[in-house]
């Protein structure tokens, strides 16, 4: 009997655990045994709205190479790979193939196209994957951290900038780190609850504003400007909260000629 493994299939707001045959990798593909998977805000929002059809969710993953298809010898950076190596990967793939963690025909092969399963099968041509020596608890943050890095690159943070991050969730926190590494002189985090803001301070925030304590947009805007040079506003503002009302509020934080980035 062929070896089988489990996958969590979402439909509507329900979940099923199903078993599928574990594939033998075709040429130019690899099979990973999952170690950890993150739950993205996109996964949560899709579930809240009701999954259309059936979907194997999960696109923030790290796994160990179980087997390698013919023709695969290196990762994206030409590092040699072998069975037992730890791998992270980019869920999106060029060429109209969609993304891992968003396929809607989970019962049809190739199976294990999403992260909430025992395995993930990197079967799409030109999948970008990287070998890593980092522990799984760190490696699993690669995909969300890439979101923060991309945001900071789009915002073109410069040495000496004053930067505001709206939203102290995972994406806000990794954007904070990216801005700090890029040379921001002052980092202001707006969010909550208190525990998240304490973590933001440990990760480099100079000023934190708790929306549970400062409840009006006008008061938050005034407070933020008090922490900017000449009270003119921030050089760059990143909206990472994901709430519609945060956008006009965040635009009010930006100085004339500054930059607002919707992450």
C-alpha positions as CSV (number, residue, x, y, z in Angstrom):
1,X,0.0,0.0,0.0
2,X,1.3,3.5,-0.9
3,X,2.3,5.7,2.0
4,X,-0.2,8.3,2.9
5,X,-0.1,11.5,5.0
6,X,-2.5,14.1,6.4
7,X,-3.6,17.5,5.1
8,X,-6.1,20.0,6.6
9,X,-8.7,21.0,3.9
10,X,-10.7,24.2,4.5
11,X,-14.1,24.8,3.0
12,X,-16.4,27.5,4.1
13,X,-15.5,27.9,7.8
14,X,-15.0,24.1,8.3
15,X,-11.9,21.9,8.2
16,X,-11.5,18.3,7.3
17,X,-8.4,16.2,7.9
18,X,-7.8,14.0,4.8
19,X,-5.2,11.5,3.8
20,X,-3.5,11.5,0.4
21,X,-0.8,9.4,-1.2
22,X,2.7,10.8,-0.5
23,X,4.1,11.6,-4.0
24,X,7.4,10.5,-5.3
25,X,9.0,13.7,-6.6
26,X,8.9,14.2,-10.4
27,X,12.0,15.6,-12.1
28,X,12.8,19.2,-11.0
29,X,10.7,19.0,-7.8
30,X,11.3,18.3,-4.1
31,X,9.2,16.9,-1.2
32,X,9.5,18.5,2.2
33,X,8.4,17.0,5.5
34,X,6.8,19.9,7.3
35,X,8.3,21.2,10.6
36,X,6.3,24.4,11.2
37,X,3.7,26.5,9.5
38,X,2.6,30.0,10.3
39,X,-1.0,31.3,10.2
40,X,-1.1,34.4,8.0
41,X,-3.6,37.1,8.4
42,X,-4.7,36.2,4.8
43,X,-5.6,32.7,6.0
44,X,-7.6,34.1,8.8
45,X,-9.5,36.6,6.7
46,X,-10.2,34.0,4.0
47,X,-11.6,31.7,6.7
48,X,-13.7,34.5,8.3
49,X,-15.2,35.3,4.9
50,X,-15.8,31.6,4.1
51,X,-13.4,29.6,1.9
52,X,-14.8,29.2,-1.6
53,X,-14.5,25.7,-2.7
54,X,-11.9,23.6,-0.9
55,X,-8.4,24.8,-0.2
56,X,-5.3,23.5,1.5
57,X,-4.1,26.7,3.3
58,X,-0.7,27.6,4.6
59,X,2.1,29.5,2.9
60,X,4.5,30.3,5.7
61,X,6.5,27.1,6.1
62,X,9.8,25.4,6.8
63,X,10.5,21.7,6.2
64,X,13.1,19.0,5.8
65,X,13.9,17.5,2.4
66,X,12.3,14.0,2.4
67,X,13.2,13.3,-1.2
68,X,14.5,15.0,-4.3
69,X,13.4,14.7,-8.0
70,X,15.8,14.1,-10.8
71,X,17.7,17.2,-11.9
72,X,17.5,19.1,-8.6
73,X,21.0,19.6,-7.1
74,X,21.0,23.1,-5.7
75,X,18.8,25.8,-4.1
76,X,18.0,29.2,-5.6
77,X,21.4,30.5,-4.6
78,X,23.2,27.4,-6.0
79,X,23.9,25.9,-2.6
80,X,24.1,22.2,-2.9
81,X,21.1,20.4,-1.3
82,X,20.6,16.8,-0.1
83,X,18.0,14.8,1.8
84,X,17.7,16.1,5.4
85,X,18.4,19.7,4.6
86,X,16.1,22.4,6.1
87,X,14.3,24.4,3.4
88,X,12.3,27.6,3.2
89,X,10.5,28.8,0.1
90,X,8.7,31.7,-1.5
91,X,5.0,30.8,-1.9
92,X,4.4,32.9,-5.0
93,X,5.7,31.5,-8.3
94,X,6.0,33.4,-11.6
95,X,4.3,32.2,-14.7
96,X,0.7,32.1,-13.8
97,X,0.9,29.1,-11.5
98,X,-0.6,30.8,-8.5
99,X,0.8,30.3,-5.0
100,X,1.4,27.5,-2.6
101,X,-1.4,27.5,0.1
102,X,-4.1,28.8,-2.3
103,X,-5.0,25.9,-4.6
104,X,-8.7,25.1,-4.6
105,X,-8.6,21.5,-5.9
106,X,-6.9,19.7,-3.1
107,X,-8.3,16.3,-3.9
108,X,-6.6,16.4,-7.3
109,X,-2.9,15.7,-7.6
110,X,-0.4,17.0,-7.1
111,X,-1.4,16.8,-3.5
112,X,0.2,18.7,-0.6
113,X,0.3,22.1,-2.3
114,X,-0.2,24.0,1.0
115,X,1.4,24.2,4.4
116,X,-1.2,22.8,6.8
117,X,-0.2,19.2,6.1
118,X,2.4,16.6,7.0
119,X,4.3,17.4,3.7
120,X,4.5,20.1,1.2
121,X,5.3,19.2,-2.4
122,X,7.3,21.9,-4.2
123,X,6.1,20.8,-7.6
124,X,5.6,24.1,-9.5
125,X,8.4,25.0,-12.0
126,X,10.8,27.7,-10.9
127,X,9.9,27.6,-7.2
128,X,12.3,29.7,-5.2
129,X,13.6,27.7,-2.3
130,X,16.6,28.2,0.0
131,X,18.6,25.9,2.3
132,X,18.9,27.3,5.8
133,X,20.8,26.4,8.9
134,X,18.5,28.5,11.2
135,X,16.3,26.7,13.7
136,X,12.7,26.0,12.5
137,X,11.3,28.6,15.0
138,X,13.2,31.3,13.1
139,X,13.1,29.8,9.6
140,X,9.3,29.8,9.6
141,X,9.3,33.6,9.9
142,X,11.1,34.0,6.5
143,X,8.0,34.6,4.4
144,X,6.4,37.2,6.7
145,X,9.8,38.9,7.3
146,X,10.1,39.2,3.5
147,X,6.9,41.2,3.6
148,X,8.4,43.7,6.0
149,X,11.7,43.9,4.0
150,X,9.7,44.5,0.8
151,X,7.7,47.3,2.5
152,X,10.8,49.0,3.8
153,X,12.4,48.8,0.3
154,X,9.3,50.3,-1.2
155,X,9.3,53.1,1.4
156,X,12.9,53.8,0.7
157,X,13.8,54.4,4.3
158,X,16.9,56.5,4.7
159,X,19.5,56.9,7.5
160,X,18.1,59.4,9.9
161,X,14.4,59.1,9.0
162,X,11.6,59.2,11.4
163,X,9.3,56.2,10.8
164,X,5.9,55.3,12.0
165,X,4.5,51.8,11.9
166,X,0.7,51.4,12.4
167,X,-0.1,48.0,13.7
168,X,1.9,45.9,16.2
169,X,1.1,42.5,14.8
170,X,3.6,40.2,13.1
171,X,3.9,42.3,9.9
172,X,4.2,45.5,11.8
173,X,7.0,44.1,14.0
174,X,9.0,42.7,11.1
175,X,8.6,46.0,9.3
176,X,9.9,47.8,12.4
177,X,13.0,45.6,12.3
178,X,13.5,46.3,8.6
179,X,13.2,50.0,9.2
180,X,15.7,49.9,12.0
181,X,18.2,47.9,10.0
182,X,17.8,50.5,7.2
183,X,18.9,53.3,9.4
184,X,15.8,55.0,10.8
185,X,16.7,57.4,13.6
186,X,13.4,57.2,15.4
187,X,10.8,54.5,15.3
188,X,7.3,55.0,16.5
189,X,4.9,52.1,16.8
190,X,1.1,52.6,17.1
191,X,-0.9,49.6,18.1
192,X,-1.8,47.3,21.0
193,X,-2.3,45.5,23.3
194,X,0.4,46.4,25.8
195,X,2.3,43.1,25.5
196,X,2.8,43.7,21.7
197,X,4.1,47.2,22.4
198,X,6.5,45.9,25.0
199,X,7.8,43.5,22.3
200,X,8.1,46.3,19.9
201,X,10.3,48.2,22.3
202,X,12.5,45.2,22.7
203,X,12.8,45.1,18.9
204,X,13.8,48.7,18.6
205,X,10.8,51.0,18.9
206,X,11.7,54.4,20.5
207,X,8.1,55.4,21.1
208,X,5.0,53.3,21.5
209,X,1.4,54.5,21.4
210,X,-1.3,52.2,22.8
211,X,-4.6,52.7,20.9
212,X,-6.4,51.5,24.0
213,X,-5.0,54.4,26.0
214,X,-5.0,57.1,23.2
215,X,-8.4,56.4,21.7
216,X,-8.9,59.2,19.2
217,X,-7.2,59.5,15.8
218,X,-6.7,63.2,16.4
219,X,-4.9,62.7,19.7
220,X,-2.7,60.0,18.2
221,X,-1.8,62.3,15.3
222,X,-0.9,65.1,17.6
223,X,1.2,62.9,19.9
224,X,3.1,61.4,16.9
225,X,3.9,64.8,15.5
226,X,5.3,65.9,18.9
227,X,7.9,63.1,18.4
228,X,9.0,64.3,14.9
229,X,11.5,67.0,14.0
230,X,9.8,70.4,14.0
231,X,6.5,68.6,14.6
232,X,6.1,68.2,10.9
233,X,5.3,64.5,10.8
234,X,7.1,61.3,9.9
235,X,9.3,60.8,6.8
236,X,7.8,57.4,6.2
237,X,4.6,55.7,7.6
238,X,3.8,52.0,7.1
239,X,0.2,50.9,7.5
240,X,0.3,47.4,8.8
241,X,-2.9,47.3,10.8
242,X,-5.2,46.1,8.0
243,X,-8.1,48.3,9.0
244,X,-9.7,50.8,6.6
245,X,-9.8,53.6,9.1
246,X,-6.0,53.3,9.6
247,X,-5.3,54.6,6.1
248,X,-6.6,58.2,6.4
249,X,-5.3,58.4,9.9
250,X,-1.8,57.3,8.8
251,X,-1.8,59.8,6.0
252,X,-2.2,62.4,8.6
253,X,1.0,61.3,10.3
254,X,3.1,61.9,7.1
255,X,5.0,65.2,6.7
256,X,4.8,67.2,3.5
257,X,6.7,65.3,0.8
258,X,6.9,62.2,3.0
259,X,6.0,58.6,2.0
260,X,3.0,56.4,3.0
261,X,3.2,52.7,2.4
262,X,0.2,50.4,2.5
263,X,1.7,47.0,3.5
